[in-house]
Amino acid sequence: MKITEATWMVLDTETTGLKPKEGAQVIELGWCIIKSMAIEGSANFLINPGKPIPPEITKITGISDADVQGEPMFGDIAGKFFPEYSSADFILAYNAKFDRDMLEAEFTRIGSTLPQKLWLDPLIWARTFAQNPDNKLASMSKQFGVSLERAHRADADAAATAEIAMKFFQWGVEEAAFPDDVDQLKQLERGWRAGNMAKSSREKSIKNTMTGEPGQYAQNVFDNYNRDRLMKLANRGRWGK
């Protein structure tokens, strides 16, 4: 399936916390629909979680108990979300696992199931290629010249993610880094994620070279050198450069 011809749903959630298994719930859900590399529509809903919003969440998002009073609960808006989610060829979200886990928990809470879809995550692209200090959505927005005046609101974050993803994807195709095929790009994402995890582990290993006996120190240096060398060779082979 060609990404340039596909229908994407780009979504974002704002929540009462970070861990759905510990009771975190969605308080805002926003999305954009992209068809053939153009934004065709969008939607946004404030959601009443049925419990107080923690003050630290209000500080980050600006969403208060007063804002969600009288707003629908998740089960009331699921019927509006479900058709657009189901009709999209794939889903895209910045730090996708978080949003997917939150939505799966919400659908479970209402006695339903979030349909299985292929999700792409521009955060993985950023960690692989962008070389920003933090790779946050705000940093990527600045790098790609995308407006993000209302960060940590679902509609604004979804719109910014959509614009960044299209620009990032076009850059990736031009640089022969991204294929115009959603399944192939997902396979590459898995490799990039593994590479990013290896890089993080490698950085920890480098710190460990400053401790231990001289023999172990020498072995650690050798191991780190070979990881770096093999990663460079793999990258050159992957991109044909």
VOGU-3710 file (C-alpha; in Angstrom, 3 decimals, decimal comma):
1> mkiteatwmv> 0,000/0,000/0,000  1,488/3,332/-1,062  1,627/5,850/1,763  1,263/8,716/-0,711  -2,080/7,308/-1,851  -3,339/6,009/1,496  -5,751/7,385/4,077  -4,034/8,106/7,394  -5,559/8,869/10,755  -3,177/11,011/12,810
11> ldtettglkp> -4,306/11,149/16,426  -3,348/12,406/19,855  -4,695/11,947/23,368  -4,442/14,003/26,530  -4,862/11,969/29,683  -5,146/12,067/33,472  -1,835/10,212/33,795  0,757/8,087/32,053  -0,280/4,555/33,012  -3,667/3,189/31,907
21> kegaqvielg> -3,101/0,072/34,020  -3,092/2,361/37,053  -6,309/4,108/36,042  -5,163/6,896/33,695  -7,957/7,968/31,350  -8,349/10,054/28,209  -9,606/13,615/28,727  -9,157/14,830/25,148  -8,989/13,031/21,815  -8,125/14,764/18,559
31> wciiksmaie> -7,367/13,530/15,085  -6,676/14,546/11,487  -7,461/12,559/8,365  -4,875/12,629/5,572  -5,788/11,435/2,097  -3,183/11,339/-0,661  -0,812/13,529/1,374  -3,336/16,279/2,147  -5,295/16,950/5,338  -8,954/16,308/4,547
41> gsanflinpg> -10,600/16,776/7,933  -10,191/16,852/11,687  -12,110/16,414/14,933  -11,544/17,026/18,625  -13,422/16,040/21,776  -13,039/16,932/25,423  -13,924/13,869/27,486  -15,217/13,678/31,040  -13,201/10,978/32,871  -15,724/10,826/35,693
51> kpippeitki> -13,100/11,712/38,280  -10,963/14,739/39,187  -8,129/15,726/36,848  -4,825/15,878/38,754  -3,484/19,437/39,190  -0,212/18,549/37,460  -2,156/17,459/34,371  -4,144/20,703/34,360  -0,842/22,584/34,595  0,512/20,779/31,517
61> tgisdadvqg> -2,597/20,678/29,343  -4,676/23,567/30,649  -7,641/21,177/30,882  -9,476/21,499/34,200  -12,406/19,773/35,877  -14,558/22,751/34,862  -13,599/22,245/31,201  -14,820/18,648/31,111  -17,922/19,167/33,252  -20,907/18,355/31,082
71> epmfgdiagk> -18,718/16,893/28,318  -19,370/13,348/27,053  -17,634/10,336/28,552  -15,439/8,175/26,341  -18,207/5,713/25,574  -20,321/8,562/24,198  -17,744/9,653/21,627  -16,424/6,192/20,724  -19,116/5,861/18,064  -17,830/8,998/16,330
81> ffpeyssadf> -14,209/7,909/16,545  -14,706/4,282/15,554  -15,818/4,724/11,881  -12,940/7,036/10,988  -10,443/4,837/12,803  -11,767/1,728/11,059  -11,744/3,271/7,583  -8,145/4,569/7,814  -5,491/2,499/6,069  -3,145/3,041/9,009
91> ilaynakfdr> -2,797/5,118/12,174  0,006/7,518/13,007  0,795/9,103/16,381  3,808/10,703/18,027  4,950/8,193/20,656  2,317/5,856/19,273  2,495/3,158/21,946  1,259/5,570/24,596  -1,826/6,619/22,612  -2,572/3,070/21,490
101> dmleaeftri> -2,338/1,735/25,052  -4,614/4,520/26,322  -7,239/3,895/23,640  -7,113/0,131/24,135  -7,733/0,673/27,851  -10,659/3,008/27,156  -12,299/0,562/24,749  -11,815/-2,250/27,265  -13,420/-0,039/29,929  -16,578/0,336/27,818
111> gstlpqklwl> -16,694/-3,396/27,050  -15,374/-3,156/23,512  -12,120/-3,704/21,612  -9,964/-1,316/19,626  -9,570/-2,938/16,180  -6,077/-4,013/15,207  -4,380/-1,532/12,876  -0,877/-0,825/11,715  0,500/2,203/13,587  3,469/4,342/12,542
121> dpliwartfa> 5,431/6,527/14,952  7,375/9,656/13,825  9,105/9,714/17,223  11,099/6,684/16,075  11,970/8,538/12,859  13,116/11,526/14,924  15,313/9,439/17,199  16,918/7,843/14,137  17,414/10,845/11,870  16,599/14,213/13,436
131> qnpdnklasm> 19,427/14,449/15,994  17,546/16,853/18,262  18,575/16,976/21,924  15,182/15,699/23,092  13,140/14,830/19,942  9,991/16,195/21,570  7,097/17,206/19,338  7,907/20,880/19,970  11,512/20,357/18,851  10,408/18,572/15,681
141> skqfgvsler> 7,845/21,290/14,974  10,598/23,886/15,122  12,909/21,824/12,929  10,258/21,380/10,234  8,786/24,882/10,485  5,428/23,674/11,806  3,304/25,859/14,093  2,527/24,439/17,526  1,069/27,255/19,589  -1,134/25,069/21,815
151> ahradadaaa> 1,157/22,201/22,748  -0,365/19,450/24,904  -3,831/19,910/23,452  -4,971/16,952/21,369  -6,160/18,848/18,293  -3,028/21,024/18,123  -0,660/18,114/18,705  -2,450/15,934/16,132  -2,335/18,710/13,520  1,357/19,377/14,171
161> taeiamkffq> 2,131/15,652/14,044  0,318/15,381/10,700  2,308/18,260/9,182  5,616/16,985/10,575  4,939/13,422/9,410  4,171/14,493/5,846  7,287/16,702/5,651  9,451/14,090/7,365  8,150/11,343/5,084  8,752/13,406/1,945
171> wgveeaafpd> 12,294/14,146/3,158  12,811/10,446/3,824  11,661/9,441/0,341  13,947/12,051/-1,247  16,865/10,740/0,821  16,015/7,116/-0,068  15,486/6,399/3,634  11,714/5,828/3,552  9,897/3,538/1,115  6,504/4,607/-0,191
181> dvdqlkqler> 4,933/1,504/1,297  3,357/1,327/4,731  4,299/-2,304/5,496  7,929/-1,807/4,452  8,164/1,417/6,457  6,787/-0,384/9,516  9,451/-3,068/9,134  12,131/-0,378/8,983  10,629/1,289/12,063  11,128/-1,940/13,978
191> gwragnmaks> 14,781/-1,962/12,941  15,232/1,703/13,830  13,646/1,120/17,238  16,049/-1,749/17,890  18,956/0,419/16,744  17,892/3,259/19,018  17,644/0,865/21,960  21,082/-0,522/21,118  22,477/2,998/20,954  21,071/3,772/24,397
201> sreksikntm> 22,516/0,548/25,746  25,830/1,332/24,064  25,993/4,731/25,741  25,489/3,028/29,099  28,221/0,548/28,224  30,619/3,368/27,412  30,027/4,783/30,888  30,782/1,361/32,309  34,245/1,346/30,686  35,376/3,721/33,425
211> tgepgqyaqn> 34,934/1,002/36,047  36,227/-2,524/36,527  39,588/-4,225/36,202  41,958/-3,219/33,362  41,211/-6,390/31,427  37,469/-5,778/31,554  38,015/-2,124/30,627  39,896/-3,176/27,483  37,165/-5,673/26,586  34,465/-3,019/27,019
221> vfdnynrdrl> 36,321/-0,592/24,753  36,699/-3,322/22,120  33,009/-4,247/22,327  31,891/-0,630/22,018  34,191/-0,070/19,038  32,762/-3,081/17,236  29,172/-2,068/17,938  29,866/1,363/16,441  31,666/-0,111/13,439  28,923/-2,641/12,716
231> mklanrgrwg> 26,193/-0,009/13,118  27,918/2,238/10,568  28,306/-0,642/8,131  24,659/-1,618/8,571  23,497/1,931/8,001  25,573/2,302/4,854  24,215/-0,960/3,536  20,642/-0,094/4,484  20,615/3,220/2,649  22,999/2,290/-0,133
241> k> 25,423/5,092/0,745
//
